[in-house]
């Protein structure tokens, strides 16, 4: 999953504001670099970032999604926790909803996905929650999201889960999450994770700035895949697609391509 941030304040330094042409160009390049899904977001989720209105978020993302729906032969995901934005994005061509609040901020977002017949990602957001046990917290939180989704009419089969790397965790807890990702298989759902350029990587590697976290991201992507993750959400698609292919070859068996004529 390639990340397209249509924001001016992305933590990763790649926010491109409301420049639709630049966003579309970035997405098309990600497709060429190996992205299977493009995730478009119009509100930063970095700590301390200001929330934006649904109208402003839609102003940023809808023109991009409309263009991509015409020009991109890949699924488009809308990164939002707002039901109104998700509905407009689906009407514009999005086919996946990515909610960093796990359907808990606006439960009706799960109904929007259900009515449209599209899958949705429920992320466990640990910000503001009491810590008990890393995996225990994640499993309990995601089961809560699944319960809410069912109440809103979204089938469990339509849900992808995300443990929320660096969303409210201490560095040591985030690393424990990676080590224990296999335990999330108890949920019986596909697993997505987004470690790309996150602060834990910078801290472990001696305070590296965002732009120098490529190798650290690669390590977390490979380990996540080895521990059973199905989707990795990344900024550096070309490099991480190669990491993913190599990790898959080890973990899921590699079948050589048949020689050409």
N, C-alpha and C positions, 0 to 999 in steps of 0.2 A: 504494500500500500504506500503510494507516494503522497507526500504532504504538500498541499498548496495553501499557503496562508495568505488570505486576502485581508491582511491586517497591517496596521502601521507599527505594531508593538510586539511582534512575536519574540519569545525568549531566545529563539534560535538565530535571530538576526536575518531571517529570510522573508520577513513579511513584506509584501509588495503593494500594500495599500489597496486602493481601488482601481488599479491599472488592469483592466480586463485583458487587454492584449498581452501584457506580460504574464498574467496568470495562465492564460490559454497556452501561450508559448511554453511556459514551464511545464504544464501538464503534458503537452505533446512530446516534449523532450523526455519526460519521465517514461512515457509509453515506449519510446525508442530505446530507453535505457533498461527496460525490463519490468516496469510497473504493471501489475495485474489489476489494480484498483487505484483510483485517484480520489483523495479525501480533501474536500474543499471546506475551509473554515473561515468565518468572518468575525470571530471574537477570540482574543488571546486568552489562554488558560494559565498563563504564567502567574506565580504568586504575586498578589498585590495589583494585578491588572484591573482596570476599570471595566465594569460591565457596559455593554452597549444595548440599545433598544432593539427590539425585533425589526423595526422599520430600517434602522441603520444596518443591521446585520444582513437583511434581505437586499438592501441597496448594494452591498458589497458582493454578495455571493450569487444572486440570481442571474445577472448578466453573464457571469463566468460559466455557470452550470448550463445555461441555455446554449451558449456557444459550444461547450464541450459535448453536449448531447448531440450536436450536429456533426462535430468534427472528430470525436474520439470514439474508437471502437473498444472501449473499456468501461466497466461499471464505474459510476460516479457516486461517491459517498458525501453526505452532508454532515459536517461536524458541528452539531448544535444540541443544546438541551431545550430549546424552545419549540413547542408544538407548532406554532404559527410559521416559524421559519422552515421547519421540516416539511410541512404541508406544501408551502410554496416551492421549496426545492424539488420535491417529488414531482410536482406539476411541471417544473422546468426541465426535468429529465433525470434527477437523482434516483438511484435504485437501491440505496442503502442509507440507513440513519445511524450516526455515530454519536452517542450521548454520553458525555463525560460525567454526567450526574446519575447515570444508571436508572433513568425513568423516575427518579425520586423528586427532582425539582419540579417538573411538570409531567405528572403521570400520563396525561392525555397524549404525550408524544408517542407512547407505545400504541395507543389506539390509531393514531395517524398512520403508523407503519402497518398495523394490522389491516386497516381499511384499504390501504394501497397494495397490500400483498407483498411488501418488501421486507427483507431482514433488517434487524437492528442490533447494534452493539451496545451492550450494557457495561459500562466501566464502573469498577468499585473506586469511589473517591474517599480516601481516608482523612481528608482535611476536616478538622473539627470533631473527629471521632476519638473515643477512648481506645487506647491500645490494650489488647489482651494477648493475642498471638497472631503472627503475621498471616499464616494461611487460614487460621480460624477466623480472623476478622474478614478476610477476603471472601471466604466461602459463605459466611453468614450474610455479608453485605450483598453478594451476588444472588443468593437465594431470596433475599428481600426484593431485589430487582425483578427476579423471575416471578415472584408472587404478584407484584404490582402489574407486571406485563400481562399475566393471565387475567387479572381483574379487568384490564383494559381490552381484552380480547386478542392479545398477541400470543400466538402459540409458542410453546417452548422451543419447537423446532426452528423457529425463525430467529432465535437469539444467539448471538456470538458474545462471549464474555471476555472482559479485559480486566486484569488485576490492578491496573492503575499505577504503574511504576512512577515513583517520585511525586505522586499526588498525596502529600501529607505524610510521607514516610521519612524516617531517619535513614541515612545512607546504609547503615548496617542492616536495617530491615528491608530496604530495597534489594540489597544483595542476597539476603536470605530468600526473598521472593523468587529471584531467578533460580536459586539452587533447588527450590521446592515446587517449581511450576508443575511438575508432573502430578502433584497431589490434587491439582485443580481438575484433573480428569474425572474426579468423583462427581462433578457437575454434569458430565455427559454432553457438553457443548463444545463447539470449536473455540479455540483460545486465540486472542489477538493480544499483542503487547507492543508498546511504544517506548523504547529506551533511547531513541535517537537523540544524541547531543545533550542528554539530560545532565543535571547538576551533579548527580552521584558519580558519573563518569569523570567529570572535571575534578571533583574532590579526591577521588581515589588516585588519580594520576597527577597529584601535586598542584592542583589549582589551575588546570588547563582551561583556557577560554573556550567558548562555544566552537569557534572555528577550528580548533585543534583536537576535537574529540572523535575523529573518524575511526581511528584504530580501536579506541575504547568501545565505540558503538559496535564495531564489527565483532568484537569479542562477546558482547552481550547478545547480539543477534544469533551468533553461532550457538552459544550456550542455551538460549531460549529454544531454538529449534531442536537441539539435542534433548531438551527436557519436554518436548511435546507440543510446542506452540505451532499453530497453523498459519497465522498471519503476522507479519512484522510491519509496523508502521514507521516509515523512515523518511528522512530528508535527502540523503545521498543515495539515490535509487541505483545508479549504475554500479557502484561499489557493493552495496548491500545485496543487490540481486545476485551478484557473483558469490558473495558469502553464503547466501541462502541456498543457491544451487549446490555449492560444495558441501554444505552441512547436510542438505537433503540426500546427497549421494552417499554420505556415510551412514546417516540415520535410517533412511527409508529404502535403501538399496538402489544402486545405480545400474541402469540398463543402457549399454552403449547404443548409440544410434546406428542404424543399418548403413553400410557404406553406399554411397551414391552409385549411379550407373557408370 
